[in-house]
Amino acid sequence: MLRIENLTKIYTGGVQALMNVSFDVPKGQFLAVIGLSGSGKSTLLRCINRLIEPTSGTIVWNDIDVTAASDEELRRIRRKIGMVFQHFNLVHRSSVLTNILAGRLGYVNPAWSLLNRFPKTDMENAYKQLERVGIADKADHRADELSGGQQQRVGIARAMMQNPDMILADEPVASLDPVLAHSIMQYLEKINKEDGVTVLCSLHFLDLVHRYADRVVALKEGILMFDGLPKDIDDAKFKDIYGRDAERVG
């Protein structure tokens, strides 16, 4: 269970990103987070694993107060929270396999990781994850040789190398065409349904929300505007949240 209570983030200069946001996420749920650019979606996701430090409020995950965690406790927490980024966040000059093995950096001796030496079980799991996302033949390719959709698959495989209990996906399909967007969402759905991994995924497109999410929370100017079922986000409600008509992937 993830519990967020009165989460507030105010950046330097007084910019309000989040204001008293509260909601719970049961284990194994696929939660879509929607809202305009600048509504606080990315800030919310990054506060959960404290890539961004909240100004106030609490985040409790599996009965652990993340907001009060020490550096050592936070390292252990982050091991079990995978992150998938909009712009992939790969090391372009490194191989696909090396990028995926980066998901194990929180578990292995740092000296071994510098030499790119990982236990046999990690190597076997990396190839398993590559196979799972359909790019086993790309293991030795440089990351920058891959298409955008393939790079995002690497990002998902890297997150799964952490053996996560939760994945935070920050606009994972925003830069992809409609076919690739659905393929990436299907991988996240498979991980959610088959592995029981809780997924929090920020999205723009209403049809993706309807197709993949169990539940939706909507932010507008850092304020929670909606918390409910995807079917209850119709075009009118979407326009109320976004101030314009719904976009669709196609």
BAFI-3210 file (N, C-alpha, C; in Angstrom, 3 decimals, decimal comma, padded with zeros to 6 digits):
// residues 250
n [1|2|3|4|5|6|7|8|9|10|11|12|13|14|15|16|17|18|19|20|21|22|23|24|25|26|27|28|29|30|31|32|33|34|35|36|37|38|39|40|41|42|43|44|45|46|47|48|49|50|51|52|53|54|55|56|57|58|59|60|61|62|63|64|65|66|67|68|69|70|71|72|73|74|75|76|77|78|79|80|81|82|83|84|85|86|87|88|89|90|91|92|93|94|95|96|97|98|99|100|101|102|103|104|105|106|107|108|109|110|111|112|113|114|115|116|117|118|119|120|121|122|123|124|125|126|127|128|129|130|131|132|133|134|135|136|137|138|139|140|141|142|143|144|145|146|147|148|149|150|151|152|153|154|155|156|157|158|159|160|161|162|163|164|165|166|167|168|169|170|171|172|173|174|175|176|177|178|179|180|181|182|183|184|185|186|187|188|189|190|191|192|193|194|195|196|197|198|199|200|201|202|203|204|205|206|207|208|209|210|211|212|213|214|215|216|217|218|219|220|221|222|223|224|225|226|227|228|229|230|231|232|233|234|235|236|237|238|239|240|241|242|243|244|245|246|247|248|249|250]
n.u [000,841|000,558|000,585|-000,298|-000,181|-001,362|000,585|002,924|004,707|006,798|008,663|011,862|011,522|008,876|007,173|004,416|004,103|002,815|-000,013|-001,155|-001,859|-003,534|-003,918|-004,497|-002,821|-003,537|-001,737|-000,582|-002,187|-002,948|-002,336|-003,272|-001,922|-002,991|-003,016|-002,302|000,844|003,110|001,341|002,022|002,508|004,980|006,498|005,055|005,448|008,215|008,595|007,724|009,757|011,653|013,388|012,869|012,642|009,981|008,157|006,419|004,212|003,429|004,720|003,975|005,003|004,414|004,253|006,425|007,796|008,558|009,260|010,588|012,785|016,149|019,336|020,453|018,222|016,650|018,069|017,591|014,820|014,574|015,632|013,520|011,758|011,107|011,971|010,720|011,481|010,479|012,271|013,938|016,581|019,040|022,450|023,987|026,312|026,906|026,323|023,187|022,796|024,481|023,194|020,784|021,675|022,321|020,179|020,691|022,470|022,020|022,306|024,723|028,306|029,896|032,436|032,556|030,570|031,691|033,593|031,978|031,132|029,013|026,976|026,345|023,656|022,420|023,198|021,892|019,244|019,097|019,214|016,861|014,973|015,411|014,505|011,871|010,877|011,177|013,590|015,888|017,841|019,267|021,149|023,956|024,175|024,857|023,144|022,247|021,823|019,383|015,822|013,339|011,184|012,366|014,396|012,861|011,867|014,192|014,507|012,315|013,017|015,345|014,276|012,843|014,889|015,456|013,809|011,247|008,717|007,099|006,505|007,322|006,260|007,091|005,528|005,850|005,255|005,120|006,758|006,461|005,146|001,686|001,403|003,722|003,352|001,160|002,367|004,363|002,783|001,435|003,481|003,951|001,442|001,436|003,496|002,311|-000,051|000,834|003,067|002,278|003,108|002,859|001,832|002,395|001,558|002,111|000,131|-001,053|-003,027|-006,391|-007,596|-005,658|-005,652|-008,252|-007,965|-005,860|-005,631|-006,487|-007,448|-007,729|-005,993|-006,208|-004,432|-004,366|-002,708|-001,218|-003,090|-005,256|-007,691|-009,403|-010,286|-010,764|-012,590|-011,505|-013,623|-015,238|-014,034|-014,993|-015,317|-016,161|-015,440|-012,705|-012,121|-012,675|-010,607|-008,320|-008,874|-009,319|-010,297|-010,218|-007,236|-006,315|-004,663|-004,967]
n.v [-001,203|002,174|005,294|008,598|011,675|014,860|015,984|018,336|020,464|023,094|024,978|026,702|030,195|030,222|028,724|026,735|023,359|021,079|020,764|019,927|017,220|014,153|010,658|007,087|004,114|000,923|-002,194|-003,611|-002,197|-000,470|002,686|005,616|008,814|011,949|015,100|018,495|019,529|020,640|020,428|019,019|016,315|014,902|015,839|014,764|011,937|011,807|012,698|010,538|008,584|010,192|011,501|014,049|016,292|016,517|019,435|019,441|017,169|013,604|010,455|007,191|003,937|000,559|000,516|002,048|005,164|007,082|009,719|010,343|008,752|007,654|008,155|005,619|003,956|004,966|004,171|001,432|001,410|002,507|000,491|-001,201|000,208|000,796|002,962|004,527|006,545|009,444|010,292|008,148|007,950|006,588|005,332|006,326|005,586|003,118|-000,466|-002,151|-004,286|-003,555|-001,230|-002,314|-003,929|-001,964|-001,668|-003,260|-002,001|-001,137|-003,392|-004,778|-005,044|-001,939|-001,688|-003,920|-003,249|-001,077|-002,330|-003,629|-006,143|-008,641|-010,836|-014,230|-014,920|-012,430|-011,723|-013,709|-013,050|-010,534|-011,136|-012,562|-010,561|-008,937|-010,656|-010,771|-008,227|-008,244|-007,693|-009,269|-009,714|-007,403|-007,047|-006,519|-004,168|-000,645|001,685|004,030|003,265|002,252|002,455|004,865|003,516|001,030|001,841|002,633|000,183|-000,951|000,675|-000,204|-002,897|-002,501|-001,344|-003,558|-005,237|-004,559|-006,064|-005,006|-003,767|-001,743|000,416|003,527|005,352|007,864|009,749|007,736|007,221|009,554|010,556|008,848|007,162|006,255|003,356|002,357|003,483|002,022|-000,517|-000,202|000,418|-001,980|-003,690|-002,630|-003,127|-005,923|-006,522|-005,469|-007,070|-009,769|-009,952|-008,645|-006,095|-002,874|-000,074|003,260|005,599|008,341|010,033|011,428|010,847|010,141|007,771|005,838|005,895|004,913|002,369|001,025|001,670|000,990|002,844|006,423|009,416|012,921|015,904|019,444|022,343|021,556|020,669|018,136|017,037|015,012|011,694|008,538|006,089|005,055|005,012|007,029|009,295|011,155|012,897|015,464|015,748|015,432|017,742|019,615|019,169|019,541|021,814|021,763|019,859|016,248|014,484|011,885|008,767|007,372]
n.w [000,000|-000,886|000,582|000,375|001,881|002,212|000,509|-000,450|-002,611|-003,066|-005,137|-005,328|-005,358|-005,072|-006,664|-006,992|-007,076|-006,117|-003,980|-000,979|-001,649|-001,505|-001,463|-001,686|-002,824|-003,560|-003,263|-006,292|-008,045|-011,123|-011,704|-013,300|-013,795|-014,547|-016,332|-017,342|-018,879|-016,482|-014,435|-012,210|-012,294|-012,861|-010,726|-008,582|-008,966|-008,687|-006,143|-004,691|-004,666|-003,707|-005,447|-005,878|-003,247|-001,031|000,089|002,245|004,038|003,928|002,785|002,728|002,377|002,179|004,969|005,692|006,364|003,874|003,533|005,846|005,836|006,363|004,651|004,149|004,556|002,505|000,242|000,327|-000,004|-002,592|-004,131|-004,617|-006,099|-009,301|-012,048|-014,894|-017,581|-019,505|-021,519|-021,662|-020,474|-020,767|-020,968|-023,647|-025,078|-024,109|-024,108|-024,781|-023,008|-020,857|-020,008|-019,074|-016,987|-015,216|-013,584|-011,451|-009,800|-007,218|-005,741|-006,034|-005,417|-005,584|-006,788|-008,465|-010,278|-011,593|-013,098|-014,733|-013,936|-013,049|-011,032|-012,120|-012,036|-012,299|-014,887|-016,342|-015,756|-016,932|-019,676|-019,784|-019,257|-021,479|-023,469|-022,740|-023,334|-026,002|-027,403|-027,518|-029,393|-029,481|-027,522|-027,558|-028,911|-029,158|-027,089|-028,324|-030,901|-031,175|-031,865|-030,702|-029,444|-028,927|-027,182|-025,013|-024,229|-023,271|-021,055|-019,517|-019,106|-017,632|-015,301|-014,373|-013,647|-011,088|-009,605|-008,811|-006,522|-007,158|-009,910|-011,235|-013,812|-015,842|-017,982|-020,119|-022,808|-024,204|-026,226|-028,336|-031,278|-032,148|-032,416|-031,186|-028,689|-027,655|-027,581|-025,622|-023,396|-023,174|-022,314|-019,756|-018,649|-018,686|-016,865|-014,592|-014,331|-014,471|-012,769|-010,536|-009,915|-008,645|-010,512|-011,268|-013,540|-015,522|-017,872|-021,015|-022,865|-023,370|-024,307|-023,779|-021,023|-020,494|-021,572|-020,174|-017,422|-013,976|-012,292|-011,856|-011,108|-011,181|-011,777|-011,423|-011,761|-009,549|-007,735|-006,523|-008,625|-009,379|-008,527|-009,268|-011,239|-014,538|-016,417|-015,605|-016,412|-018,744|-021,918|-021,234|-018,524|-018,836|-020,292|-018,356|-016,602|-018,208|-019,674|-022,325|-025,302|-025,283|-026,139|-028,382|-028,907|-031,274]
ca.u [000,000|001,193|-000,315|000,214|-001,009|-001,094|001,883|003,101|006,044|006,943|010,033|012,492|010,823|007,462|006,374|003,670|003,968|001,806|-000,592|-002,010|-002,351|-003,693|-004,624|-003,874|-002,716|-003,400|-000,733|-000,991|-003,054|-002,385|-002,894|-002,884|-001,876|-003,185|-002,997|-001,497|002,246|003,212|000,284|002,605|002,582|006,358|006,897|004,422|006,121|009,595|008,551|007,462|011,052|012,473|014,277|012,565|012,281|008,744|008,208|005,722|003,370|004,060|004,584|004,195|004,945|004,633|004,392|007,668|007,665|009,611|009,663|011,458|013,821|017,562|019,973|020,587|016,868|016,177|018,712|016,874|013,498|014,696|015,903|012,258|010,928|011,664|011,587|010,756|011,517|009,986|013,371|014,642|017,626|020,032|023,814|023,926|027,509|026,999|025,485|021,860|022,955|025,047|022,135|019,814|022,330|022,339|019,099|021,190|023,530|021,720|022,441|026,051|029,476|030,159|033,672|032,215|029,783|032,612|034,259|030,888|031,094|027,788|026,777|025,772|022,191|022,013|023,369|020,804|018,002|019,134|018,815|015,446|014,193|015,528|013,602|010,498|010,443|011,281|014,794|017,020|018,879|019,910|021,929|025,306|024,109|024,858|021,781|021,850|021,523|018,010|014,720|012,774|010,408|013,300|015,061|011,946|011,832|015,395|014,191|011,423|013,803|016,246|013,466|012,484|016,073|015,443|012,783|010,520|007,335|006,364|007,153|006,873|006,489|006,893|005,243|006,680|004,931|004,859|007,553|006,343|003,979|000,582|001,639|004,737|002,760|000,394|003,261|004,996|001,749|001,147|004,536|003,678|000,258|001,834|004,244|001,323|-000,987|001,504|004,028|001,677|003,832|002,073|002,306|001,886|001,970|001,541|-000,310|-001,809|-004,042|-007,561|-007,867|-004,717|-006,159|-009,397|-007,557|-004,876|-005,622|-007,537|-007,909|-007,133|-005,989|-005,950|-003,884|-004,444|-001,952|-000,756|-004,211|-005,960|-008,992|-010,244|-009,771|-011,843|-012,444|-011,314|-014,891|-015,861|-013,372|-015,517|-014,734|-016,486|-014,583|-011,347|-012,004|-012,659|-009,264|-007,299|-009,224|-009,462|-010,820|-009,317|-006,404|-006,340|-003,481|-005,353]
ca.v [000,000|003,491|006,310|009,956|012,527|016,304|016,199|019,685|020,818|024,474|025,162|027,999|031,249|030,159|027,992|025,648|022,194|020,225|021,407|019,092|016,077|012,955|009,493|005,788|003,199|-000,457|-003,006|-004,258|-001,364|000,315|004,021|006,653|010,187|012,790|016,548|019,259|019,753|021,627|020,238|018,403|014,851|014,435|016,146|013,765|010,649|011,901|012,826|009,231|007,957|011,306|012,161|015,429|016,340|017,254|020,543|018,949|016,014|012,304|009,350|005,937|002,799|-000,691|000,889|002,791|006,590|007,411|011,116|010,432|007,724|008,050|007,867|004,162|003,423|005,392|003,303|000,153|001,669|002,723|-000,782|-001,870|001,115|001,037|004,243|004,571|007,965|009,847|010,352|006,867|008,057|005,538|005,735|006,060|004,942|001,780|-001,469|-002,392|-005,169|-002,775|-000,345|-003,109|-004,347|-000,818|-001,875|-004,036|-001,261|-001,024|-004,699|-005,375|-004,298|-000,858|-001,951|-004,853|-002,570|-000,244|-003,238|-004,280|-007,545|-008,918|-012,273|-015,008|-014,841|-011,128|-011,797|-014,545|-012,294|-009,451|-011,709|-012,911|-009,326|-008,553|-011,536|-010,436|-007,013|-008,477|-007,146|-010,116|-009,628|-006,085|-006,982|-005,975|-002,903|000,583|002,149|005,075|002,657|001,755|003,396|005,351|002,459|000,030|002,404|002,597|-001,205|-001,103|001,326|-001,078|-004,061|-002,032|-001,217|-004,890|-005,850|-004,251|-006,889|-003,959|-003,917|-000,625|001,135|004,883|005,594|009,296|010,019|006,776|007,111|010,896|010,845|007,705|007,167|005,495|001,912|002,133|003,838|000,868|-001,638|000,069|000,292|-003,409|-004,255|-002,203|-003,855|-007,310|-006,514|-005,220|-008,181|-011,060|-009,915|-007,986|-004,860|-001,641|000,855|004,628|005,998|009,611|009,933|012,532|010,431|009,601|006,384|004,984|005,836|003,996|001,007|000,353|002,015|000,559|004,025|007,667|010,666|014,047|017,098|020,715|023,351|020,974|020,312|016,930|017,413|013,837|010,405|007,604|005,075|005,600|005,190|008,268|010,416|011,323|014,051|016,694|015,786|015,653|019,156|020,353|019,007|020,035|023,072|021,566|018,544|015,121|013,976|010,430|008,222|007,025]
ca.w [000,000|-000,910|001,120|000,222|002,725|002,227|-000,135|-000,984|-003,103|-003,540|-005,603|-005,085|-006,083|-004,725|-007,652|-006,362|-007,946|-005,493|-002,806|-000,124|-002,427|-000,689|-001,996|-001,424|-003,960|-003,100|-003,932|-007,530|-008,871|-012,226|-011,509|-014,250|-013,285|-015,720|-016,127|-018,292|-018,566|-015,419|-013,431|-011,023|-012,443|-012,693|-009,352|-007,726|-009,088|-008,195|-004,685|-004,093|-004,361|-003,214|-006,413|-005,503|-001,834|-000,753|001,042|003,435|003,786|004,159|001,830|003,450|001,452|002,916|006,387|005,902|006,059|002,905|003,724|007,026|005,718|006,300|003,362|004,013|004,372|001,187|-000,743|000,328|-000,583|-004,038|-004,799|-004,933|-006,895|-010,626|-012,657|-016,357|-017,895|-020,825|-022,490|-021,572|-019,454|-020,987|-021,306|-025,085|-025,624|-023,542|-024,756|-024,222|-021,850|-019,748|-019,513|-018,321|-015,748|-014,303|-012,635|-010,308|-009,119|-005,795|-005,112|-006,185|-004,972|-006,542|-007,537|-009,529|-011,306|-012,377|-014,037|-015,469|-013,512|-012,313|-010,794|-013,221|-011,967|-012,847|-016,342|-016,873|-015,631|-017,922|-020,966|-019,658|-019,401|-022,894|-024,209|-022,370|-024,041|-027,442|-028,044|-027,135|-030,424|-029,405|-026,284|-027,744|-029,638|-028,373|-026,832|-029,269|-032,195|-031,111|-032,051|-029,456|-028,815|-028,405|-026,008|-023,871|-023,774|-022,445|-019,786|-018,753|-018,690|-016,562|-014,085|-013,900|-013,051|-009,661|-008,957|-008,078|-006,064|-007,736|-011,007|-011,514|-015,239|-016,024|-019,397|-020,849|-024,233|-024,728|-027,422|-029,236|-032,159|-031,550|-032,347|-030,162|-027,399|-027,181|-027,268|-024,332|-022,365|-023,011|-021,462|-018,380|-018,218|-018,449|-015,609|-013,540|-014,163|-014,287|-011,670|-009,383|-009,620|-008,655|-011,535|-011,341|-014,877|-015,963|-019,267|-021,594|-023,817|-022,691|-024,688|-023,057|-019,648|-020,496|-021,956|-019,329|-015,990|-013,054|-011,559|-012,346|-010,346|-012,068|-011,149|-012,143|-011,006|-008,306|-006,864|-006,931|-009,185|-009,616|-008,084|-009,527|-012,277|-015,890|-017,142|-015,161|-017,098|-020,098|-022,606|-020,499|-017,333|-019,331|-020,644|-017,092|-016,034|-019,122|-020,306|-023,785|-025,627|-025,092|-027,221|-028,496|-029,576|-032,638]
c.u [000,878|000,185|000,358|-000,731|-000,501|000,267|001,925|004,541|005,997|008,414|010,553|011,829|009,329|006,576|005,739|003,483|002,905|001,283|-001,576|-002,668|-002,387|-004,440|-003,833|-003,822|-002,542|-002,322|-001,333|-001,892|-002,267|-003,073|-002,362|-002,940|-001,958|-003,196|-002,125|-000,021|002,333|002,169|000,807|002,790|003,995|006,859|006,316|005,184|007,517|009,671|008,403|008,756|012,110|013,619|014,080|012,103|010,982|008,990|007,546|004,808|004,137|003,762|004,939|003,997|005,319|004,983|005,713|007,443|008,831|010,143|010,599|012,635|015,219|018,128|020,064|019,224|016,347|016,806|017,981|015,481|013,588|015,034|014,617|011,281|011,628|011,157|011,751|010,552|011,010|011,086|014,387|015,779|018,632|021,418|024,025|025,127|027,684|026,051|024,127|021,971|023,490|024,006|021,128|020,405|022,444|021,216|019,522|022,217|023,272|021,952|023,871|027,136|029,794|031,409|033,404|031,475|030,665|033,337|033,253|030,844|029,874|027,662|026,095|024,246|021,666|022,131|022,223|019,482|017,944|018,703|017,334|014,567|014,254|014,558|012,156|009,994|010,763|012,492|016,038|018,168|019,646|020,881|023,265|025,331|024,278|023,425|021,322|021,636|020,074|017,002|014,190|011,990|011,285|014,032|014,147|011,783|013,052|015,145|013,285|012,182|014,750|015,481|013,123|013,672|016,155|014,526|011,851|009,167|006,456|007,196|006,491|007,241|006,096|006,767|005,993|006,412|004,755|005,589|007,451|005,092|002,918|000,838|002,641|004,188|001,984|001,312|003,937|003,981|001,396|002,210|004,295|002,462|000,599|002,582|003,292|000,471|-000,283|002,405|003,465|002,375|002,870|002,672|001,608|002,440|001,310|001,298|-001,029|-003,065|-005,175|-007,816|-006,890|-005,149|-007,304|-008,962|-006,740|-005,028|-006,773|-008,217|-007,153|-007,110|-005,586|-005,471|-004,102|-003,811|-001,592|-001,828|-004,904|-007,387|-009,953|-009,529|-010,898|-011,531|-012,252|-012,628|-015,601|-015,162|-013,907|-014,916|-014,988|-015,603|-013,131|-011,128|-011,960|-011,264|-008,220|-007,597|-009,337|-009,938|-009,745|-008,516|-006,478|-005,116|-003,800|-005,300]
c.v [001,256|004,505|007,675|010,889|013,966|016,648|017,563|019,858|022,228|024,674|026,546|029,062|031,220|029,447|026,777|024,510|021,235|020,927|020,458|017,934|014,835|011,876|008,236|004,984|001,788|-001,198|-003,644|-003,438|-000,699|001,677|004,966|008,007|011,109|014,262|017,202|019,218|020,879|021,478|019,592|016,900|014,326|014,691|015,119|012,446|010,698|012,197|011,455|008,494|008,990|011,671|013,670|015,398|017,130|018,422|020,147|017,803|014,729|011,336|008,083|004,790|001,539|-000,413|001,577|004,239|007,004|008,820|011,286|009,475|008,335|007,702|006,362|003,511|003,758|004,550|001,965|000,304|001,768|001,456|-001,413|-000,975|001,377|002,349|004,128|006,018|008,248|009,789|009,243|006,858|006,920|006,154|005,351|005,302|003,507|000,828|-001,560|-003,239|-004,409|-001,842|-001,116|-003,547|-003,198|-000,904|-002,651|-003,271|-001,105|-002,306|-005,244|-004,478|-003,218|-001,080|-002,915|-004,148|-001,680|-001,070|-003,994|-005,783|-007,751|-010,426|-012,947|-014,903|-013,523|-011,128|-012,596|-013,797|-011,166|-009,964|-012,114|-011,677|-008,805|-009,366|-011,123|-009,200|-007,072|-007,908|-007,947|-010,011|-008,311|-005,960|-006,280|-004,668|-001,729|001,077|003,173|004,550|002,189|002,857|003,835|004,277|001,378|000,549|002,392|001,168|-001,512|-000,494|000,468|-002,297|-003,687|-001,912|-002,582|-005,637|-005,567|-005,192|-005,989|-004,425|-002,828|-000,008|002,502|005,185|007,035|009,630|009,045|006,693|008,473|011,179|009,743|007,814|006,209|003,998|001,591|002,452|002,657|-000,295|-001,440|-000,082|-001,174|-004,103|-003,883|-002,934|-005,298|-007,447|-006,349|-006,462|-009,486|-011,083|-009,252|-006,708|-003,676|-000,681|002,197|005,226|007,319|009,560|011,202|012,047|009,673|008,144|005,414|004,824|004,826|002,555|000,305|000,578|001,364|001,765|005,241|008,706|011,777|015,243|018,311|021,778|022,846|020,523|019,068|017,286|016,234|012,608|009,403|006,647|005,723|005,875|006,485|009,512|010,437|012,590|015,347|016,848|016,051|017,128|020,024|020,318|019,719|021,419|023,007|020,156|017,468|014,814|012,456|009,963|007,896|005,531]
c.w [000,000|-000,406|001,051|000,968|002,695|001,601|-000,805|-001,442|-003,659|-003,887|-005,226|-005,955|-005,858|-005,712|-006,978|-007,352|-007,446|-004,249|-002,110|-000,884|-001,540|-001,473|-001,629|-002,713|-003,406|-003,896|-005,178|-008,424|-009,999|-012,186|-012,576|-013,559|-014,494|-015,322|-017,177|-017,923|-017,538|-014,332|-012,153|-011,124|-012,177|-011,275|-008,391|-007,773|-008,473|-006,705|-004,017|-003,772|-003,960|-004,153|-006,293|-004,049|-001,646|000,209|002,353|003,031|004,031|003,026|002,586|002,467|002,216|004,378|006,711|005,492|005,166|003,163|004,913|006,949|005,696|004,933|003,127|003,804|002,985|000,083|-000,823|-000,292|-002,104|-004,800|-005,323|-005,690|-008,222|-011,188|-014,164|-016,763|-019,312|-021,872|-022,257|-020,546|-019,544|-021,174|-022,767|-025,624|-025,123|-024,260|-024,069|-022,957|-020,640|-019,156|-018,670|-016,985|-014,744|-013,276|-011,398|-009,481|-007,621|-005,023|-005,119|-005,617|-005,998|-007,380|-008,692|-010,653|-012,174|-013,418|-014,899|-015,182|-012,618|-012,099|-011,982|-013,228|-012,526|-014,364|-016,962|-016,835|-016,655|-019,296|-020,948|-019,855|-020,842|-023,750|-023,964|-023,105|-025,538|-028,141|-027,639|-028,133|-030,375|-028,226|-026,451|-028,527|-028,667|-028,234|-027,857|-030,686|-032,283|-031,404|-030,686|-028,719|-028,215|-027,173|-024,790|-023,351|-022,907|-021,066|-018,905|-018,242|-017,555|-015,245|-013,505|-013,304|-011,553|-008,876|-008,146|-007,571|-006,673|-008,860|-011,145|-012,966|-015,563|-017,510|-020,308|-022,347|-024,900|-026,032|-028,479|-030,108|-031,596|-031,403|-031,243|-028,775|-026,827|-026,819|-025,920|-023,196|-022,119|-022,172|-020,006|-017,812|-017,868|-017,122|-014,431|-013,269|-013,821|-013,059|-010,410|-008,970|-009,683|-009,674|-011,366|-012,619|-015,250|-017,467|-019,695|-022,315|-023,138|-023,058|-024,020|-021,598|-019,565|-020,722|-020,874|-017,823|-015,221|-012,417|-012,079|-011,232|-011,315|-011,261|-012,046|-011,262|-009,608|-007,340|-007,410|-007,348|-009,308|-009,088|-008,258|-010,651|-013,645|-016,611|-016,762|-015,702|-018,530|-020,705|-021,844|-019,262|-017,728|-019,646|-019,397|-016,459|-016,888|-019,704|-021,799|-024,019|-025,495|-026,351|-027,213|-029,263|-031,025|-032,875]
res [m|l|r|i|e|n|l|t|k|i|y|t|g|g|v|q|a|l|m|n|v|s|f|d|v|p|k|g|q|f|l|a|v|i|g|l|s|g|s|g|k|s|t|l|l|r|c|i|n|r|l|i|e|p|t|s|g|t|i|v|w|n|d|i|d|v|t|a|a|s|d|e|e|l|r|r|i|r|r|k|i|g|m|v|f|q|h|f|n|l|v|h|r|s|s|v|l|t|n|i|l|a|g|r|l|g|y|v|n|p|a|w|s|l|l|n|r|f|p|k|t|d|m|e|n|a|y|k|q|l|e|r|v|g|i|a|d|k|a|d|h|r|a|d|e|l|s|g|g|q|q|q|r|v|g|i|a|r|a|m|m|q|n|p|d|m|i|l|a|d|e|p|v|a|s|l|d|p|v|l|a|h|s|i|m|q|y|l|e|k|i|n|k|e|d|g|v|t|v|l|c|s|l|h|f|l|d|l|v|h|r|y|a|d|r|v|v|a|l|k|e|g|i|l|m|f|d|g|l|p|k|d|i|d|d|a|k|f|k|d|i|y|g|r|d|a|e|r|v|g]
***
